[in-house]
């Protein structure tokens, strides 16, 4: 079956309209960037502190890109050979798209981080005189990142579709995989960097030395502020970029699989593919509007109010746009005139889910609600009860987040009808993901705003800008809530994207059994005969292994933070002990911050490779040993356990953080009290939860699902000669085993530090 896709004049014009909307988004982002850079940077001392943060952030990201470049090239070559079984043009297209996906994701993160480290000092300076001006700079800096996220992804996907038409899904798999891989690197590496520095700064500074959070005497403070940018700005932007792409790829594959069957079926598939692209274009325009709305109406207005206003209006306008596209475009064709309401409702449910996840995460992490208040209260009896209460709240929050995703799938069943095919229902789920990420520009702006505000507070403290402190403290408190809430949306979008990809999995299996080709070549009757039944031993084994992977991956990332923090804590202690006058605050005596920045950079990059090997190779191993059905069970296990664990860690970590802030604001004895020390311990436990392991599970879930989609045709073909598959599986398992052993082995530097500590104890 090889029916070519025929586009109408309107559809061809609409594709160019989508590209124009993306270009408008880029122009708007550049306008915001120039506006921010024109703002005053303040005093010489403020600029000097900001310069150290900028230098550290750029040094880390540049070294990270050089570290992963070799792996990107190797995987690009592997993708080329994997596509040769179909056609050389597909092989070239997939490999090039993979490189472009890596570049798009990396560029988005780099642009976001670069502007964030330039906006922080400008936000600080504005805060000396005005709350509204400081809010505008911080949020618009995030808006630049947000607009690059939506426009880069939309441009790439649309151009690939225009070139390859019905074969675009095979190429877009490479594009999505490239985005996912870079997001994984940036989430893991940035997360290890930021939380190692944060844990080290807090434990030595707050608990041991009893000095403020961003005290300039603490050598880890600069690294901590650098980490906010490489972890949150660059990592989140890359994370959402690939969710944005993966949901689009999944919707296209499912549209072709559902509608395959002659010219009539291809007409349905065309409409079902064009609709998501148009939805994305609407999202660019409404994100611009939402970002522009975020401005304080008075100096007394709480910063969260204009931020919420921009988010809500962006969602409302998006819903109006969905209706117009569905009614006037989808409803205009005889083959799809009964579908427009289904597509509209499925997409709008994504907006509802985004708001619901935002509010749910806010409930579990905001100082205004009971969970955080209970954690602060429990700190009165020590660190143990603080940790127990926070962990309990995280466990509870993960269940309700899962139920929301279940509700989303159930809504798709109701909208498309219980008798609809699973592929159609899962297409509806992919539309939910598309709707959820329509306001991506605003969502990313909300997230990036947090690190800018956090850095502004740090610069105020280190540069002694007392007049800015009341404003930046208020902005930072709001930033903690927006960062936590957007993490909740990011996790939900990752799971929705993975569920959509999982729905595409059987279509790839069916196409491979039919002799190759993409979703457009599937006979619907043939697709119905493929199932994944968990009562089959191979499938159940795959399910168990898949469920274990998020736990193993999280153990690796948390251990990496602990090991890096070990270095940093001992380095900060050494400087307090060996640099005369540092701890006492003697004028002119400064810490050697560059040493801590270098430790963070080296540790993060050293710990980066093993988790990446685990993410890329494990799905291939399971496919080689347990076949395509076992691999399907594996992917299902990852989605379920990954979602629960990610929400648990993000909610618990955010709640521990804000529980500490409640006490720092004067509750239960305030700063320096026993309750405060207990809360700091809880916060340091939560730091790698909420900013390293939890967020890193988002790209992990999608990377493993995309690897599954890419390799399953080879697994199906290889089952004709299972001995070869077994041998390949054994070789890859040996590589993963070696990577795991090496990741647990103590480095030479760790051993040397430990020996010095033991010698000092003996002395």
N, C-alpha and C positions, 0 to 999 in steps of 0.2 A: 504494500500500500504506500503510494508516494504521491499524495495529492498536494499540489502547491498552494500556498496561501496567497489569495488575491485581496489586495487592499482597495477600498473605495477611494475616491478623490478626497472625501472628507477625512478618512483615516490617514492618508498620506500627509494631508495638511496638518492633522492633529499631531502627528509625530514631530513635525517641524515646530509646532506650537509648544510641545513638551520641551524640546531643546531650547527654544527661546526663553521659556520660563526658567530653565536651569541657568541660562546665561544672565538673566535678570537677577537671579539669586546671587550669582557670583559678583555682579556689579554692586549689588546692595551690600554684600559682605566687604568688598573693597572700600566702599563709602564709609561704612562703620569703622573699619580699620584706620583709615586716614583721619577720621574725626577723633578717635581715641589717641592716636599718636600725636595729634596737635595739642593735646592737653599738657599742662605744666607738670614737670616731674618733681618739683619741690626743692628741698635743700640739698646741698652737696652730700651731707651724711646719708640722706634718704637714697640718693642716687648710688652711693657707694654700696649700701646694703643690697639694693635691688640688682646692682651689677654683679655681685657675688652669686645671687640666685640665678640670674640669667646665664652666667658662665657655667655654673654647675649643671643646669638643665640642658643646655646645648651640648656640653661635653658628654653627658650620659647618652642622650638620644643619638648623637653622631656615632658613638662607639657601639651602641646597640645595633644600628643599621649596618655597620660594617661587620659585626659579628654574625648576623643572620643572612647576609647577602649570599654566602656560599650555599646555604641550605635552600634558599629561594631559587637559585639557578638550578640546583640538582632536581628539585621538585618540578620545576618548569620543564626540564628535559624528560622527566618521568611521565608527566602529563602528555607531552607530545607523543611518546611511544604508546601510551594507553589509548590514544585516539586514532592510531593508525589502523586499528581493526575496522574502523568505520569508513574513513576517507581521509586523505592527506590534508584536505582543506580544514576538516574538523580538528585534526591533530594540531595544525598550525594555529588555528583560531583559539582552541582551548589553552594552548601554552601561552600565547600572547595575551589572552584575556586574564590568565592567572597572574602574569607579570603586572598587567595594568591594575588588577584588583589589589595586588600588594602595594603598588605605587599610590593608588587612590586612597587606600586605608592609611598608609604611612604618611602621605601628604596631608590628609585631614588631621591626623594627630599632631604632626609637626607644626602646621599652621596654627592650630588651637593653642599648643603649648607656647609657641613663640610669642603670640600676642598676649597670652595670659601673663607671662613674665615681664612684659613691657607695661601692661595695664595696671599691675599691682601697685607700683609706686605712684602712678597717676591717680589711682583710687584713693591712696593714702593722702595725697596732697589735697584732693577735692574734699576729703572728709574733715580737713582742718576748718572748713567754712560752711559746708552744706551736706546734708544727708542725701538729698535728691540727686545732687551732682555725682556723689560717690557711687550711689546705686546705679545711676545711668552708665557710668564707665564700666563698672564690674559686670553688669548684665549685658551691655552691648559687646564687650569683649567675648563673652560666651556666645553672643549672637553670631559673631563672625565664624566661630567654630561650627555652630549649628548650621549655618547656611552652606558652608563648605561640605559638611556631612551630607546634606540632602542633594546638593547640586552635583557633586562628584559622582555619587552613586547613580543618580538619574541620567546624567550624561552618558556614562559608560554603558548602562543597561540599554538605553534607547538606541544608541549608535549600533551596538551589537545586534539588537533586534532588527534594525533597518537593513543591516548587511545580510544576516543569516535567516531571517524570517522564521519559518517553521522549524528550522534546525538550530535556532538560537539557544534553546535550552541546554544543549550539549556544550556550547561555548560559554554560556553564562554560569555553568557549574564551575568552570575554571576561574571565572571572574569572582564568584562568591567565595571559592576556596582561598583565593589569594587574599581577599579581604579578611576572612576568618583567621588565616594563619598569622597575618600581621597583628591582628587584634589580640590573638593569644600571646604573642611575644610581648606586645606592649602592655597588656594587662598583667602578665606574670612578672616581667622584668620591672616594670614601673611599680607594681604592688610590693615586690620584695624591697625595692629601694626605699619607697616612702615609709613603709611601716617599720623597717629596721631602724631608720633614722628617728622616727617618731617614738618607738619604744625606748630606744637608747636615751633620747633627750628627756623623756618623761621620768624614767626610773632614776636616772642620776640627778637630773635637775630638780624635779618636784619632790620626789620621795627622799632622796639622800641629802641633797644640798639645801632643799627648802627654798629654791628660788623660783621666780615666775616662769610661765611656759615658754615665752620667747625672749628670755633674758640673754643679752649679748655675750655674757660670760660663758654660756654653754656652747661648746664646740659643735654640738650636733644640731643646733638650731637652723643654721643655713641649709644643711642637708635635709632637714625636715621640711623646710619651705620649698626646696628644690623638688622633693618627693611629691608634694601636693600637686605639682604641675605635671611631672612625668607619669604619675600614677592616675590621677583623676582626669586632667585635661586630655592628655594624649591617649590614655587608655580607654576612657569612656567614649571619646569621639570615634576611635577605631572600632570599638565594640558595637556601638549603634550603627555605624556605617555598614558593617557586615550583616547585622540583623536586617537592616533596610534592604540589602541586596538579596539575602537568602529568602525572605518572604516573597519577593518578586519572582525569583527563580522558581520557587516551589509552586506559586500560582500558575506560572506558564506551563510547567510540566503537567500539573493536574488538569489544566484547561485542555491541553492536547490529548491527554489520556482519556478524559471524560467524553470528549466530543469526536474522537477518531471514528471514521466511518463515512467516507465519501465527501463530496463537495459540500453537502449540507452540514455535515459534522465539522468540516474545516471552517465554515462560516461562523458557527457557534464558537469554535476555539479562538478564532480571530477576535471576536467581540470580547470574549472572556479574557483575552490577553491585553487588548487595547484598554479595557476599563481600568486595570491596575496602573498602567502607565499614566493615564489621565488623572487618576486619583493622586499619584505622586506629584504631578504638576500643580494640582490644586494645593497640595501640602506646602510647596515652595512659596506660593503667594500668601497663604494664610499664616505661615510661619513668619514671613516678613511683617505682616500686619501685627501679629501677636508680639513680636519683639519691639516694634515701634510703640506699642501701647504701654510697655513697662516703663512708666515714669511716675514719680510721686506727685500727687496733686497738692500736697503741702509738706512742710518740713516735719509735721507731727504724724504723718501717715506711716503706719508700721510697714516696713519694706515688703513683707510677705503679701500684703494686699495688692499692690500693683503687679507683682509677679503672678499671683493667682489670676488676676484680671486678664493679663495677657494670654495666659494658658487657656482659660475658659473661652475667651472670645475667639481665639484661634481654632479651638475645637468646634465651636458653634458655626463659624463660617465654613469650616471644612465640611460639616454635615450638610449645609446648604449646597455646597459644591458637589458633594456625592449625589444628592438628590437630582440635581440638574443633569449631571452626566448620565446617571442611571436612567432617568425618565426620557431624556431627549436623544440619547445615543443608543443605549442597550435596548430600550423599548421601541426603537425605530425599525428593527428588522423582524420579519415574520418568524424567523427561527428563534429569536430571543425576546420577543415582546412580552412573554410571560415571566421572564427571568429578572426584569429590572428591579422589581421590589425585593427579590431575594438577595441580589447583589448589594443593593442599597442597605438593607437591614443588617446583613453580615458585616459590611464595612463600618456602619455606625456603631455596631456593638463593640468594635475595637476602640472607638473613642470612649465609650462608656467604661470599658475595661481599663483603659489608661487612667481615667479619673478615679476609678474604684481602687486600682493598685496604688495610686498616689495617696489617696486618703487612708488606705489600710496601712501602708508603710509609715505615713505620718502618725497614725495612732500609736504604733508600736515604738516609734523613735523620737517623738516630740516631747519636750518638757511639759507641754500643756495637758498630757493625758496620763492615765493611771499607770501603765507599764513602767515608764521611766521614773515616775514618782515612787513606785514601789521599790525600784532598784536603789534609788537614793536612800530611801528609808532603811533598806536592808544593810546599807553600808555602815550603819551605826554599830553593828555587831561583828564587823570585820570583812576582810576580802572574800572569805569562803562563801558567806551568805550573799554577798554582792554578786559573785560569779554564779551561784546556783539560781538566784532570782532572774538574772539576765538570760541564762541559758534556757530557763523554763519559758520566759516570754518569747524567745526566739523559736523554740519548738512549737509553741502555740501559733505564732504568726505564720509559720511555714504551712501549717494545715489550712488556714483560711485562704492563703494565697493560692494553694493548689485547688481548693474548692472553686475559687473564682475562675481559674482556667478550665475546670470541668464545666462550669456554667457556660463559658464561652463556646465549648464544643457542643454542649446540649442545645444552645441557642441556634447553632448552625444546623443541628438535626431538625429543630422545629421549623426553621426558615425553609430549608430545602425539602422537608418531609421525611418521615421515618422510612418510607419506601425508596428514597433516593439512594443512588449508589454511594458506597463509602468514598469514592474518589470525588464525587460532587460535594459531599459534606465536608471533606477535608479541604476542598477548594474554598468553601465558605470559611473554614478556619484560617486559611492563608489570607483571605480578605480581612478577617478580624485583625491579623497581624499588620496588614497594610494600613488599616484604619488607625490602629493603635500608634503607629509610627508616622502618621500623617503630619503631626505637629512636632516632628523631630527637631526642627530648627529651634523651637521654644524649649523643648526638653533638654537638648544639649546646652542651650544658653543657661538654663537653670542649674545644670550640673557644673559647668565651667565657672559660673558666678561664684560658687562656693570656694574653690581654691584661690581665686583672685581676692575675695574678701578675707580669707584666712591669711594669705600673704600680706595683705594690707595691714592686718593686725600685727603680724610679726615685724614688719618694717617699722610700724609706729613704736613698738616696744624697743626694738634694737636701736633705732635712731633717736629715741627720746622725744617723739612727737606727741606730747601729752594732750594737746588740744584736739587731736584726731581720735583719741582712744574711745570716748563714748560712742562715736558714730561707727567706727570699725568693729567694735565689740558687738553692736547691734546687728550689723551686716553679717558678721561671722556666725552669730547665733542662728540667723535665718539661713545662712549657707549650709549649716549642718543639717537642717531639715530638708532643704532642696536636694542636697547630695544623697541623703538617705532615700528620699521619695523617688528620685530619678533612678537610683539603683534598683528599686522595686519594679519600676517600669521596664528597665533594661533586662532584668531577669525574666519577667513575664514575656517580653518580646522574644527573648532567646528561646524560651520553651515553645511558644507559638510557632516560631520559625522552624524549630526542630520537629514539632508535630507535623507541620506542613511537609517538611522534607521526608519524614517517615511515611506520609501518605504517598509520596512520589516513589518510594522504594520499590513497591510491587510492580509499578509500571516499568521500572528499569529491568526488573527480573523478567517480566513478560517479554519485553523487547529483546533482551539477550537470548531467551529461549527461542524467539522467533527468527533469530539469525542476525541480530544487531540492529542498529538504528536507534533513533530517539523515541520520545513519547508519541510523536506524530505517526509512527509506523505500527502502533499497537492495534490489534483487533480487539474491540471491547469484549467479545465473547471469550477470547483467549485470556484476557486479563482476569476474568471472573474465576478462573480455575486455580489461581495462586493465592495461598493463605499462609499465615504464620500462626501455628497452633502451639500454645505453651505446654500442652500435654505430650509433645514430642521431646524426648530427652535432649537432643541437640539444641533445640530452641531454649529449653529451660536452662541448660548450661550457659548458653549465650546470655540469657536474661540475668543470671546470677553474676556472671563476670562483668556485664555492662553496669549492673547496679553497684559493683565494687569499685569501678574505675573512678568515680568522683571522690570516693573516700581516699583512695591511694594518691590521686592527684593533689587533693587538699593537704594530705600529710606531707607531701614533698614541698609544697609552697610554704606551709606554716613552719616546717623545720628549717627551710631556707631563711625565713625571717628571723627565727630564733638564733641561728648560727651567725647571721650578719649582725644582729643586735648584740651578741656576745662580744664581737670585735669592738663595736662602737662604744658600748658601756665601759669597757676596759680602757679605751682610748680617751674618753671624756674624763674618767677617773684619773688617768695618768696626767692629763693636762692640768686638772685642778691640783694635783699633788706636786707636780714638778715645775709649773710656771709660777714664779713668785708673784704674789699680788693678784692673781687672776680671780680666785674665788672671793677675795675681799673687795673686788671691784676697783682696784687701783687705777687711776687715770692713765690712759695710754697703753695699758696692758690688754691685749686681745688674744683670744684663743686661736689655735691653728685649725680653722674650720676646713681648710682645703684637704687636710688629712682625712677627716671624717667623710667628706664628699667622695674622695678617692676610694675609701673603704666600701662605701655604699655602692658605687659604680662597679667596682671589681666583683664584689659579692653577688650583686644582682645578675650580672652577665654570666658569672660562673655557674650560677644555679639555674640558668634559663634553659639549657639544652635538654637535660633529662626529661622534664615535663613535656617538652615539645615532641621528643622521640616517642614517649608514651602515647601522646594524643594521636600521632600520625600512624604509628605502626600497629598498635593494638587491634584496631578494627580489621586490618589486613590479616593478622594472625588468626583471629576468630573466624574470619571468612575462609581461610585456608583449611582450618581444622574441622569446622562444624558446618560448612556450607552456607548457602545464601540464607537459609531459614534460621540457622544459628546466629548469623550476623544480624538478621532482623530482630531476633530476641535481644541481642546485645544492645542494639540502638534503642530499643524500648526501655531497657533497664537504665541506660544513661539518662534518658529524659526524665524518668520518674524520680530517681534518687538525686540526680543533679539539681532538679528544681527544688526539692525539699531541703537539701543541704545548703544550697545557695541562699535561699530566703532565711533559713535558720541563722546562718552566719552574718548576713547583712543586717537583719533585724536586731539580733542580739548585740552585735558590735555597735550599731548606731545607738541603741538604748543605753549600753554601758557608757558610751561617750557623753551623751546628754545627761545621764544620771550624775556623772562627775561634774558637769557644768552647773547643774542645779545646786550642788553643794558649794561649788566655787562662788556662786552668787549669794551665799550667806546661809544656806540651809544646813542644819545639823552641825553647826560650829564653823562652817566656812573653810577657807583655805588654811592648810596646816593642821587641821583637826584630824583625829584618828579616822573619822568617817571619810574625810577627804583622801587620806592615804589609802584606805581600802578601795575607794572609788577609782583612784588612779591605777591601782593594780588591775581592777576589773576592766578599765579602759584599755590598758596595755594588752590584756588578753584579747579584747575585742578588736584591737587595731588590725592585726593580720586576718581576723575573721571578715571584717566588713570592707577592707580595702585591698586585700591580697587574694585569699583563697576563695571567698564568696564571689566577687566579681569575675575572677578568672574562670569560674565554672561556666559562665555565659558563652565565651568563645569555645571552650572545650566541648560543650554539648553540640555546638554547630559544626565544629571542625570534624568531630568523629562521625556525625551524620553525613557530612559532605564526603568524607573519605569513603564511608560505606556506599554512597551513591556512585562514586567514581570507580570503585573496585568491584562492585557486585557483578557487572557484565563479565569481567575477567574471571571471577569466581565461578560463575555459571558455566563458562566455556571450559575452565580448568577442571570441573567436576567429571569431565569425560576422561581425564587422566589424573585421578586423585593423588597418586604418588608424588607428582610434581608439586601439587599444592601442599602436601604434608612437609616436603623438604623445605620449600620456601617458608612455611610457617615456623619450622624449627630454627632456620637461620635468623629470621626476624625476631623470634622469641629470645634467642641468644643475645641479640643486640639490645633488646629492651632490658633483659636481665643485667647485662653489663652496665647499662646506663643507670639502673636502679642501685646497683652496688656502688658505683662511683659516686652517685648523688648522696649516699649515706656516709661515705668515707670522709673523715676529717681532713681538711687541707693542711698543708705544711704550716701556714700562718697560724691556724688554730692551735696546732700542737705547740708551736713556739710560745704563744701567749699563755697557754695552760702551764707550760714548764716554768715560765717566769713567775706566774701566780703561786705555784707550788714552792718555788725557791723563796719568794718573799714571805710565805706563811712559815716556812722553816726558820728563816732568819728572825 
